[in-house]
């Protein structure tokens, strides 16, 4: 009986050790993943479009849309689009730096917008639709300066996309998150549509892809034919 109890205790100890090892490995993996996750904050006109583009990029782990650049705390979508806050529509892009670099994110971003337009983007006009890169630290600032110089050199003319210091990011309400893939219904001028279909109609009607192809040609990574 004592021998059986000893063996039983030994099995329990081995299981306990196994569990501890597994949990330690899991914690280490989570910590490593957290350490390699970085953020980019960019303004590229309609934030639905920037989000939709970058959700398709390998290494991007999440994209949240919202507002940055103004003084008003926790602004509403209506206030921002009314041009009363100084905020821009922005996308916060979270990415695995072990898979894709910040430099690559910026390269694709600048080639997904019209960096020559100082009055907005495509059919969306006004300061809140203008383009910018918000540098979250000195390393990002250096990368952004290089990316903007390269974009200007590639286009053969100055770009107007602003390089700005880090600003608070205010997340937009749930209605605007992942709009391009939502199956929720919304009323449009074409009648009721799923959000994802309303988005496609908006993007085509706004001329985003056509203008990006005009500016960047084959270098446009997201422009739809």
ChimeraX commands (.cxc) that place a marker at each C-alpha (Angstrom):
marker #1 position 0.00,0.00,0.00 radius 0.5
marker #1 position 2.85,2.36,0.91 radius 0.5
marker #1 position 4.62,1.50,-2.38 radius 0.5
marker #1 position 1.46,2.30,-4.34 radius 0.5
marker #1 position 1.06,5.60,-2.49 radius 0.5
marker #1 position 4.70,6.49,-3.24 radius 0.5
marker #1 position 4.27,5.76,-6.95 radius 0.5
marker #1 position 1.03,7.76,-6.98 radius 0.5
marker #1 position 2.78,10.72,-5.34 radius 0.5
marker #1 position 5.64,10.45,-7.83 radius 0.5
marker #1 position 3.20,10.62,-10.78 radius 0.5
marker #1 position 1.52,13.67,-9.27 radius 0.5
marker #1 position 4.88,15.37,-8.84 radius 0.5
marker #1 position 5.86,14.70,-12.47 radius 0.5
marker #1 position 2.53,16.07,-13.66 radius 0.5
marker #1 position 2.97,19.15,-11.52 radius 0.5
marker #1 position 6.46,19.73,-12.89 radius 0.5
marker #1 position 5.14,19.29,-16.43 radius 0.5
marker #1 position 2.42,21.84,-15.84 radius 0.5
marker #1 position 4.88,24.34,-14.38 radius 0.5
marker #1 position 7.23,23.90,-17.38 radius 0.5
marker #1 position 4.35,24.35,-19.83 radius 0.5
marker #1 position 3.07,27.46,-18.08 radius 0.5
marker #1 position 6.57,28.93,-17.96 radius 0.5
marker #1 position 7.04,28.33,-21.68 radius 0.5
marker #1 position 3.64,29.87,-22.43 radius 0.5
marker #1 position 4.44,32.92,-20.31 radius 0.5
marker #1 position 7.78,33.30,-22.04 radius 0.5
marker #1 position 6.15,33.05,-25.45 radius 0.5
marker #1 position 3.54,35.66,-24.51 radius 0.5
marker #1 position 6.23,37.98,-23.16 radius 0.5
marker #1 position 8.30,37.57,-26.32 radius 0.5
marker #1 position 5.28,38.30,-28.49 radius 0.5
marker #1 position 4.44,41.38,-26.44 radius 0.5
marker #1 position 8.01,42.64,-26.77 radius 0.5
marker #1 position 7.92,42.31,-30.58 radius 0.5
marker #1 position 4.57,44.09,-30.99 radius 0.5
marker #1 position 4.91,47.70,-32.13 radius 0.5
marker #1 position 2.50,50.41,-33.21 radius 0.5
marker #1 position 2.29,52.86,-36.08 radius 0.5
marker #1 position -0.10,55.81,-36.05 radius 0.5
marker #1 position -0.97,57.27,-39.44 radius 0.5
marker #1 position -3.60,59.48,-41.05 radius 0.5
marker #1 position -4.51,58.57,-44.62 radius 0.5
marker #1 position -7.89,60.14,-45.30 radius 0.5
marker #1 position -10.86,57.87,-44.64 radius 0.5
marker #1 position -9.79,55.62,-41.77 radius 0.5
marker #1 position -12.00,52.78,-43.00 radius 0.5
marker #1 position -9.75,52.52,-46.05 radius 0.5
marker #1 position -6.46,52.56,-44.17 radius 0.5
marker #1 position -7.78,49.92,-41.79 radius 0.5
marker #1 position -9.07,47.74,-44.62 radius 0.5
marker #1 position -5.74,47.93,-46.46 radius 0.5
marker #1 position -3.53,47.06,-43.52 radius 0.5
marker #1 position -5.68,44.26,-42.15 radius 0.5
marker #1 position -4.54,42.32,-45.21 radius 0.5
marker #1 position -0.82,42.76,-44.48 radius 0.5
marker #1 position 1.11,39.80,-43.09 radius 0.5
marker #1 position 2.53,40.67,-39.70 radius 0.5
marker #1 position -0.16,43.21,-38.86 radius 0.5
marker #1 position -1.93,41.93,-35.75 radius 0.5
marker #1 position -4.64,44.57,-35.34 radius 0.5
marker #1 position -5.85,47.90,-36.69 radius 0.5
marker #1 position -8.02,50.31,-34.73 radius 0.5
marker #1 position -9.48,53.51,-36.15 radius 0.5
marker #1 position -9.92,56.78,-34.34 radius 0.5
marker #1 position -8.67,60.34,-34.06 radius 0.5
marker #1 position -5.46,62.18,-33.19 radius 0.5
marker #1 position -3.79,65.53,-33.66 radius 0.5
marker #1 position -6.29,67.86,-32.02 radius 0.5
marker #1 position -6.79,69.27,-28.55 radius 0.5
marker #1 position -10.26,67.98,-27.75 radius 0.5
marker #1 position -10.33,64.99,-25.39 radius 0.5
marker #1 position -12.29,61.93,-26.57 radius 0.5
marker #1 position -13.93,63.61,-29.58 radius 0.5
marker #1 position -16.97,62.22,-31.35 radius 0.5
marker #1 position -16.96,61.24,-35.02 radius 0.5
marker #1 position -19.50,63.97,-35.73 radius 0.5
marker #1 position -17.30,66.63,-34.11 radius 0.5
marker #1 position -14.18,65.52,-36.00 radius 0.5
marker #1 position -15.85,65.34,-39.41 radius 0.5
marker #1 position -17.45,68.70,-38.71 radius 0.5
marker #1 position -13.93,70.13,-38.66 radius 0.5
marker #1 position -14.24,71.62,-35.18 radius 0.5
marker #1 position -11.60,69.67,-33.26 radius 0.5
marker #1 position -8.28,69.81,-35.11 radius 0.5
marker #1 position -8.19,66.01,-35.07 radius 0.5
marker #1 position -7.46,63.85,-38.10 radius 0.5
marker #1 position -8.98,60.48,-38.92 radius 0.5
marker #1 position -6.21,58.03,-38.05 radius 0.5
marker #1 position -5.46,54.32,-37.90 radius 0.5
marker #1 position -3.42,52.71,-35.16 radius 0.5
marker #1 position -1.62,49.74,-36.73 radius 0.5
marker #1 position -0.27,47.06,-34.38 radius 0.5
marker #1 position 2.30,44.77,-35.96 radius 0.5
marker #1 position 4.74,42.00,-35.17 radius 0.5
marker #1 position 8.16,43.57,-35.63 radius 0.5
marker #1 position 9.65,40.10,-36.10 radius 0.5
marker #1 position 7.57,39.73,-39.28 radius 0.5
marker #1 position 7.29,43.24,-40.70 radius 0.5
marker #1 position 9.23,46.39,-39.91 radius 0.5
marker #1 position 8.04,49.92,-39.21 radius 0.5
marker #1 position 9.92,51.02,-42.33 radius 0.5
marker #1 position 7.90,48.57,-44.43 radius 0.5
marker #1 position 4.66,49.79,-42.86 radius 0.5
marker #1 position 5.50,53.38,-43.79 radius 0.5
marker #1 position 6.59,52.41,-47.30 radius 0.5
marker #1 position 3.22,50.77,-47.95 radius 0.5
marker #1 position 1.28,53.52,-46.22 radius 0.5
marker #1 position 2.73,56.33,-48.33 radius 0.5
marker #1 position 1.97,54.34,-51.48 radius 0.5
marker #1 position -1.64,53.81,-50.40 radius 0.5
marker #1 position -2.43,57.55,-50.29 radius 0.5
marker #1 position -2.01,60.67,-52.40 radius 0.5
marker #1 position 0.84,62.44,-50.56 radius 0.5
marker #1 position 0.61,65.38,-52.98 radius 0.5
marker #1 position -2.85,66.48,-51.80 radius 0.5
marker #1 position -2.84,69.08,-49.02 radius 0.5
marker #1 position -6.62,69.54,-48.96 radius 0.5
marker #1 position -7.82,66.09,-47.98 radius 0.5
marker #1 position -7.85,62.74,-49.73 radius 0.5
marker #1 position -9.73,61.86,-52.90 radius 0.5
marker #1 position -13.41,62.86,-52.58 radius 0.5
marker #1 position -13.04,63.61,-48.86 radius 0.5
marker #1 position -12.07,67.23,-48.34 radius 0.5
marker #1 position -11.05,69.15,-45.27 radius 0.5
marker #1 position -8.20,69.22,-42.77 radius 0.5
marker #1 position -9.48,66.19,-40.85 radius 0.5
marker #1 position -8.90,64.09,-43.99 radius 0.5
marker #1 position -5.32,65.25,-44.57 radius 0.5
marker #1 position -2.40,62.85,-44.28 radius 0.5
marker #1 position 0.21,62.52,-41.56 radius 0.5
marker #1 position 2.62,60.19,-39.81 radius 0.5
marker #1 position 2.68,60.48,-36.02 radius 0.5
marker #1 position 6.14,59.49,-34.79 radius 0.5
marker #1 position 5.79,57.70,-31.45 radius 0.5
marker #1 position 9.51,57.96,-30.58 radius 0.5
marker #1 position 12.80,59.25,-31.97 radius 0.5
marker #1 position 13.44,56.04,-33.90 radius 0.5
marker #1 position 10.09,56.32,-35.65 radius 0.5
marker #1 position 10.77,59.97,-36.44 radius 0.5
marker #1 position 14.04,59.07,-38.16 radius 0.5
marker #1 position 12.30,56.30,-40.13 radius 0.5
marker #1 position 9.47,58.64,-41.14 radius 0.5
marker #1 position 11.89,61.33,-42.32 radius 0.5
marker #1 position 13.64,58.76,-44.50 radius 0.5
marker #1 position 10.33,57.38,-45.83 radius 0.5
marker #1 position 9.07,60.85,-46.76 radius 0.5
marker #1 position 12.32,61.73,-48.52 radius 0.5
marker #1 position 12.20,58.49,-50.48 radius 0.5
marker #1 position 8.56,59.07,-51.47 radius 0.5
marker #1 position 9.42,62.56,-52.71 radius 0.5
marker #1 position 12.39,61.21,-54.67 radius 0.5
marker #1 position 10.30,58.43,-56.22 radius 0.5
marker #1 position 7.62,60.92,-57.28 radius 0.5
marker #1 position 10.06,63.62,-58.34 radius 0.5
marker #1 position 8.21,66.30,-56.38 radius 0.5
marker #1 position 7.63,67.38,-52.77 radius 0.5
marker #1 position 5.12,65.47,-50.69 radius 0.5
marker #1 position 2.81,67.26,-48.25 radius 0.5
marker #1 position 2.16,64.40,-45.81 radius 0.5
marker #1 position 3.05,65.85,-42.42 radius 0.5
marker #1 position 5.43,64.34,-39.90 radius 0.5
marker #1 position 3.98,65.02,-36.45 radius 0.5
marker #1 position 4.94,64.30,-32.89 radius 0.5
marker #1 position 3.16,61.60,-30.89 radius 0.5
marker #1 position -0.35,62.61,-29.88 radius 0.5
marker #1 position -3.06,60.87,-27.83 radius 0.5
marker #1 position -5.07,58.37,-29.86 radius 0.5
marker #1 position -8.83,58.39,-29.27 radius 0.5
marker #1 position -10.51,55.25,-30.53 radius 0.5
marker #1 position -13.69,55.70,-32.57 radius 0.5
marker #1 position -16.85,53.92,-31.50 radius 0.5
marker #1 position -17.57,50.30,-32.41 radius 0.5
marker #1 position -19.65,51.30,-35.44 radius 0.5
marker #1 position -16.47,52.37,-37.28 radius 0.5
marker #1 position -14.21,49.45,-36.33 radius 0.5
marker #1 position -13.60,46.96,-39.15 radius 0.5
marker #1 position -16.35,48.67,-41.15 radius 0.5
marker #1 position -15.10,47.24,-44.44 radius 0.5
marker #1 position -15.76,43.66,-43.31 radius 0.5
marker #1 position -18.93,44.11,-41.29 radius 0.5
marker #1 position -22.17,42.40,-42.32 radius 0.5
marker #1 position -24.30,44.80,-40.25 radius 0.5
marker #1 position -26.89,46.70,-42.25 radius 0.5
marker #1 position -26.67,50.43,-42.91 radius 0.5
marker #1 position -28.79,52.80,-44.98 radius 0.5
marker #1 position -27.05,54.31,-48.01 radius 0.5
marker #1 position -28.20,56.45,-50.93 radius 0.5
marker #1 position -28.49,53.15,-52.79 radius 0.5
marker #1 position -30.80,51.75,-50.13 radius 0.5
marker #1 position -30.01,49.32,-47.29 radius 0.5
marker #1 position -26.66,47.58,-47.66 radius 0.5
marker #1 position -24.32,45.50,-45.56 radius 0.5
marker #1 position -21.52,47.73,-44.31 radius 0.5
marker #1 position -18.92,45.82,-46.30 radius 0.5
marker #1 position -20.87,46.43,-49.51 radius 0.5
marker #1 position -21.53,50.05,-48.62 radius 0.5
marker #1 position -17.79,50.44,-48.08 radius 0.5
marker #1 position -16.97,49.02,-51.50 radius 0.5
marker #1 position -19.43,51.42,-53.14 radius 0.5
marker #1 position -17.95,54.33,-51.20 radius 0.5
marker #1 position -14.35,53.43,-52.04 radius 0.5
marker #1 position -15.06,53.07,-55.74 radius 0.5
marker #1 position -17.17,56.21,-55.86 radius 0.5
marker #1 position -14.54,58.24,-54.01 radius 0.5
marker #1 position -11.91,57.34,-56.61 radius 0.5
marker #1 position -9.29,56.28,-54.08 radius 0.5
marker #1 position -7.76,53.40,-56.02 radius 0.5
marker #1 position -7.87,55.21,-59.34 radius 0.5
marker #1 position -5.98,58.21,-57.96 radius 0.5
marker #1 position -3.45,56.07,-56.06 radius 0.5
marker #1 position -2.70,54.16,-59.27 radius 0.5
marker #1 position -2.35,57.48,-61.09 radius 0.5
marker #1 position 0.17,58.73,-58.53 radius 0.5
marker #1 position 2.10,55.52,-57.81 radius 0.5
marker #1 position 1.47,53.23,-60.76 radius 0.5
marker #1 position 2.59,49.66,-60.12 radius 0.5
marker #1 position 4.10,50.67,-56.76 radius 0.5
marker #1 position 0.63,51.00,-55.20 radius 0.5
marker #1 position 0.32,47.91,-52.95 radius 0.5
marker #1 position -3.42,48.06,-52.25 radius 0.5
marker #1 position -5.01,49.79,-55.24 radius 0.5
marker #1 position -7.73,47.66,-56.75 radius 0.5
marker #1 position -7.97,47.30,-60.49 radius 0.5
marker link #1:1,2 radius 0.2
marker link #1:2,3 radius 0.2
marker link #1:3,4 radius 0.2
marker link #1:4,5 radius 0.2
marker link #1:5,6 radius 0.2
marker link #1:6,7 radius 0.2
marker link #1:7,8 radius 0.2
marker link #1:8,9 radius 0.2
marker link #1:9,10 radius 0.2
marker link #1:10,11 radius 0.2
marker link #1:11,12 radius 0.2
marker link #1:12,13 radius 0.2
marker link #1:13,14 radius 0.2
marker link #1:14,15 radius 0.2
marker link #1:15,16 radius 0.2
marker link #1:16,17 radius 0.2
marker link #1:17,18 radius 0.2
marker link #1:18,19 radius 0.2
marker link #1:19,20 radius 0.2
marker link #1:20,21 radius 0.2
marker link #1:21,22 radius 0.2
marker link #1:22,23 radius 0.2
marker link #1:23,24 radius 0.2
marker link #1:24,25 radius 0.2
marker link #1:25,26 radius 0.2
marker link #1:26,27 radius 0.2
marker link #1:27,28 radius 0.2
marker link #1:28,29 radius 0.2
marker link #1:29,30 radius 0.2
marker link #1:30,31 radius 0.2
marker link #1:31,32 radius 0.2
marker link #1:32,33 radius 0.2
marker link #1:33,34 radius 0.2
marker link #1:34,35 radius 0.2
marker link #1:35,36 radius 0.2
marker link #1:36,37 radius 0.2
marker link #1:37,38 radius 0.2
marker link #1:38,39 radius 0.2
marker link #1:39,40 radius 0.2
marker link #1:40,41 radius 0.2
marker link #1:41,42 radius 0.2
marker link #1:42,43 radius 0.2
marker link #1:43,44 radius 0.2
marker link #1:44,45 radius 0.2
marker link #1:45,46 radius 0.2
marker link #1:46,47 radius 0.2
marker link #1:47,48 radius 0.2
marker link #1:48,49 radius 0.2
marker link #1:49,50 radius 0.2
marker link #1:50,51 radius 0.2
marker link #1:51,52 radius 0.2
marker link #1:52,53 radius 0.2
marker link #1:53,54 radius 0.2
marker link #1:54,55 radius 0.2
marker link #1:55,56 radius 0.2
marker link #1:56,57 radius 0.2
marker link #1:57,58 radius 0.2
marker link #1:58,59 radius 0.2
marker link #1:59,60 radius 0.2
marker link #1:60,61 radius 0.2
marker link #1:61,62 radius 0.2
marker link #1:62,63 radius 0.2
marker link #1:63,64 radius 0.2
marker link #1:64,65 radius 0.2
marker link #1:65,66 radius 0.2
marker link #1:66,67 radius 0.2
marker link #1:67,68 radius 0.2
marker link #1:68,69 radius 0.2
marker link #1:69,70 radius 0.2
marker link #1:70,71 radius 0.2
marker link #1:71,72 radius 0.2
marker link #1:72,73 radius 0.2
marker link #1:73,74 radius 0.2
marker link #1:74,75 radius 0.2
marker link #1:75,76 radius 0.2
marker link #1:76,77 radius 0.2
marker link #1:77,78 radius 0.2
marker link #1:78,79 radius 0.2
marker link #1:79,80 radius 0.2
marker link #1:80,81 radius 0.2
marker link #1:81,82 radius 0.2
marker link #1:82,83 radius 0.2
marker link #1:83,84 radius 0.2
marker link #1:84,85 radius 0.2
marker link #1:85,86 radius 0.2
marker link #1:86,87 radius 0.2
marker link #1:87,88 radius 0.2
marker link #1:88,89 radius 0.2
marker link #1:89,90 radius 0.2
marker link #1:90,91 radius 0.2
marker link #1:91,92 radius 0.2
marker link #1:92,93 radius 0.2
marker link #1:93,94 radius 0.2
marker link #1:94,95 radius 0.2
marker link #1:95,96 radius 0.2
marker link #1:96,97 radius 0.2
marker link #1:97,98 radius 0.2
marker link #1:98,99 radius 0.2
marker link #1:99,100 radius 0.2
marker link #1:100,101 radius 0.2
marker link #1:101,102 radius 0.2
marker link #1:102,103 radius 0.2
marker link #1:103,104 radius 0.2
marker link #1:104,105 radius 0.2
marker link #1:105,106 radius 0.2
marker link #1:106,107 radius 0.2
marker link #1:107,108 radius 0.2
marker link #1:108,109 radius 0.2
marker link #1:109,110 radius 0.2
marker link #1:110,111 radius 0.2
marker link #1:111,112 radius 0.2
marker link #1:112,113 radius 0.2
marker link #1:113,114 radius 0.2
marker link #1:114,115 radius 0.2
marker link #1:115,116 radius 0.2
marker link #1:116,117 radius 0.2
marker link #1:117,118 radius 0.2
marker link #1:118,119 radius 0.2
marker link #1:119,120 radius 0.2
marker link #1:120,121 radius 0.2
marker link #1:121,122 radius 0.2
marker link #1:122,123 radius 0.2
marker link #1:123,124 radius 0.2
marker link #1:124,125 radius 0.2
marker link #1:125,126 radius 0.2
marker link #1:126,127 radius 0.2
marker link #1:127,128 radius 0.2
marker link #1:128,129 radius 0.2
marker link #1:129,130 radius 0.2
marker link #1:130,131 radius 0.2
marker link #1:131,132 radius 0.2
marker link #1:132,133 radius 0.2
marker link #1:133,134 radius 0.2
marker link #1:134,135 radius 0.2
marker link #1:135,136 radius 0.2
marker link #1:136,137 radius 0.2
marker link #1:137,138 radius 0.2
marker link #1:138,139 radius 0.2
marker link #1:139,140 radius 0.2
marker link #1:140,141 radius 0.2
marker link #1:141,142 radius 0.2
marker link #1:142,143 radius 0.2
marker link #1:143,144 radius 0.2
marker link #1:144,145 radius 0.2
marker link #1:145,146 radius 0.2
marker link #1:146,147 radius 0.2
marker link #1:147,148 radius 0.2
marker link #1:148,149 radius 0.2
marker link #1:149,150 radius 0.2
marker link #1:150,151 radius 0.2
marker link #1:151,152 radius 0.2
marker link #1:152,153 radius 0.2
marker link #1:153,154 radius 0.2
marker link #1:154,155 radius 0.2
marker link #1:155,156 radius 0.2
marker link #1:156,157 radius 0.2
marker link #1:157,158 radius 0.2
marker link #1:158,159 radius 0.2
marker link #1:159,160 radius 0.2
marker link #1:160,161 radius 0.2
marker link #1:161,162 radius 0.2
marker link #1:162,163 radius 0.2
marker link #1:163,164 radius 0.2
marker link #1:164,165 radius 0.2
marker link #1:165,166 radius 0.2
marker link #1:166,167 radius 0.2
marker link #1:167,168 radius 0.2
marker link #1:168,169 radius 0.2
marker link #1:169,170 radius 0.2
marker link #1:170,171 radius 0.2
marker link #1:171,172 radius 0.2
marker link #1:172,173 radius 0.2
marker link #1:173,174 radius 0.2
marker link #1:174,175 radius 0.2
marker link #1:175,176 radius 0.2
marker link #1:176,177 radius 0.2
marker link #1:177,178 radius 0.2
marker link #1:178,179 radius 0.2
marker link #1:179,180 radius 0.2
marker link #1:180,181 radius 0.2
marker link #1:181,182 radius 0.2
marker link #1:182,183 radius 0.2
marker link #1:183,184 radius 0.2
marker link #1:184,185 radius 0.2
marker link #1:185,186 radius 0.2
marker link #1:186,187 radius 0.2
marker link #1:187,188 radius 0.2
marker link #1:188,189 radius 0.2
marker link #1:189,190 radius 0.2
marker link #1:190,191 radius 0.2
marker link #1:191,192 radius 0.2
marker link #1:192,193 radius 0.2
marker link #1:193,194 radius 0.2
marker link #1:194,195 radius 0.2
marker link #1:195,196 radius 0.2
marker link #1:196,197 radius 0.2
marker link #1:197,198 radius 0.2
marker link #1:198,199 radius 0.2
marker link #1:199,200 radius 0.2
marker link #1:200,201 radius 0.2
marker link #1:201,202 radius 0.2
marker link #1:202,203 radius 0.2
marker link #1:203,204 radius 0.2
marker link #1:204,205 radius 0.2
marker link #1:205,206 radius 0.2
marker link #1:206,207 radius 0.2
marker link #1:207,208 radius 0.2
marker link #1:208,209 radius 0.2
marker link #1:209,210 radius 0.2
marker link #1:210,211 radius 0.2
marker link #1:211,212 radius 0.2
marker link #1:212,213 radius 0.2
marker link #1:213,214 radius 0.2
marker link #1:214,215 radius 0.2
marker link #1:215,216 radius 0.2
marker link #1:216,217 radius 0.2
marker link #1:217,218 radius 0.2
marker link #1:218,219 radius 0.2
marker link #1:219,220 radius 0.2
marker link #1:220,221 radius 0.2
marker link #1:221,222 radius 0.2
marker link #1:222,223 radius 0.2
marker link #1:223,224 radius 0.2
marker link #1:224,225 radius 0.2
view
